[in-house]
Amino acid sequence: MRASRSPWIAAALVALVAAAAVAQPETGRKEPDVPYVTTPEPVVLEMLRLAKVTKDDVVYDLGSGDGRIVIAAAKQFGARGLGLEIDRGLVHEAEENARRAGVTHRVRFIAADIFDADLSGATVVTLYLFPSVNERLRPKLLRELKPGTRVVSHAYGIGDWKPEQQRMVKVGAKDHQIYFWVVPPRP
Ligand SMILES: C[S@@+](CC[C@H](N)C(=O)[O-])C[C@H]1O[C@@H](n2cnc3c(N)ncnc32)[C@H](O)[C@@H]1O
């Protein structure tokens, strides 16, 4: 009896695994909330300058793409960094870029959904996401980040959270806006 059922159980398991693979092709997690577009290097450097990044900082890039922000924070400013990225292929690319830049001892990249990750270890957070995603992230940022943590966003604000500073960086013909906040003391 047991032996005659096992092919059915095996087939059901195969179907289940195949369905999961189709639903979650890249990471075993959900689809990205924002497509992969890189921040130009001059904008990366201005974001890190605006946040006054130093060797004592831990920079988290939420949706770290090819790792450029975290790698620049380590290479140019001596910081440590963590990149959180939902696309496993990009995590591998960022690790390879960190190796080439010689900063693997200072940076780490993790395949993770930014909405599930623990952000409490950051002293600086960088974003290049959509306005709606920034707005959805805001309660998590204010809940998990330590007061005094600096937040810098390329291109978009965070709902009606008023930035402390705003800067424009021209790259070729394009103007890039950068926004800067400091996490306030807890109420
Ligand atoms: C616009 S790109 C920015 C890449 C990089 N931060 C930069 O500025 O060059 C946004 C990145 O966020 C990633 N992403 C989107 N939704 C995500 C999520 N929920 N969790 C983690 N990463 C996500 C995308 O795969 C993409 O690489």
The ligand as an SDF file (V2000), in Angstrom:
LIG
                    3D

 27 29  0  0  0  0  0  0  0  0999 V2000
   17.1790   51.7260   -8.4740 C   0  0  0  0  0  0  0  0  0  0  0  0
   18.1560   50.3270   -8.0170 S   0  0  0  0  0  0  0  0  0  0  0  0
   19.4130   51.1040   -7.0170 C   0  0  0  0  0  0  0  0  0  0  0  0
   20.7180   50.3190   -6.9630 C   0  0  0  0  0  0  0  0  0  0  0  0
   21.8090   50.9630   -6.1060 C   0  0  0  0  0  0  0  0  0  0  0  0
   21.3290   51.2470   -4.7700 N   0  0  0  0  0  0  0  0  0  0  0  0
   22.2750   52.2430   -6.7330 C   0  0  0  0  0  0  0  0  0  0  0  0
   21.8370   53.3070   -6.2650 O   0  0  0  0  0  0  0  0  0  0  0  0
   23.0590   52.1790   -7.7040 O   0  0  0  0  0  0  0  0  0  0  0  0
   17.0790   49.5440   -6.8210 C   0  0  0  0  0  0  0  0  0  0  0  0
   17.5620   48.1820   -6.3710 C   0  0  0  0  0  0  0  0  0  0  0  0
   16.7040   47.7230   -5.3350 O   0  0  0  0  0  0  0  0  0  0  0  0
   16.5080   46.3180   -5.4860 C   0  0  0  0  0  0  0  0  0  0  0  0
   15.2480   46.0050   -4.8050 N   0  0  0  0  0  0  0  0  0  0  0  0
   13.9930   46.2990   -5.2040 C   0  0  0  0  0  0  0  0  0  0  0  0
   13.0860   45.9020   -4.2880 N   0  0  0  0  0  0  0  0  0  0  0  0
   13.7950   45.3450   -3.2720 C   0  0  0  0  0  0  0  0  0  0  0  0
   13.4260   44.7720   -2.0250 C   0  0  0  0  0  0  0  0  0  0  0  0
   12.1410   44.6850   -1.6170 N   0  0  0  0  0  0  0  0  0  0  0  0
   14.4130   44.3090   -1.2150 N   0  0  0  0  0  0  0  0  0  0  0  0
   15.7180   44.3820   -1.5950 C   0  0  0  0  0  0  0  0  0  0  0  0
   16.1210   44.9260   -2.7740 N   0  0  0  0  0  0  0  0  0  0  0  0
   15.1790   45.4180   -3.5900 C   0  0  0  0  0  0  0  0  0  0  0  0
   16.4680   46.1220   -6.9970 C   0  0  0  0  0  0  0  0  0  0  0  0
   16.7570   44.7890   -7.3520 O   0  0  0  0  0  0  0  0  0  0  0  0
   17.5480   47.1200   -7.4590 C   0  0  0  0  0  0  0  0  0  0  0  0
   18.8050   46.5210   -7.5330 O   0  0  0  0  0  0  0  0  0  0  0  0
  1  2  1  0
  2  3  1  0
  2 10  1  0
  3  4  1  0
  4  5  1  0
  5  6  1  0
  5  7  1  0
  7  8  2  0
  7  9  1  0
 10 11  1  0
 11 12  1  0
 11 26  1  0
 12 13  1  0
 13 14  1  0
 13 24  1  0
 14 15  1  0
 14 23  1  0
 15 16  2  0
 16 17  1  0
 17 18  1  0
 17 23  2  0
 18 19  1  0
 18 20  2  0
 20 21  1  0
 21 22  2  0
 22 23  1  0
 24 25  1  0
 24 26  1  0
 26 27  1  0
M  CHG  2   2   1   9  -1
M  END
$$$$
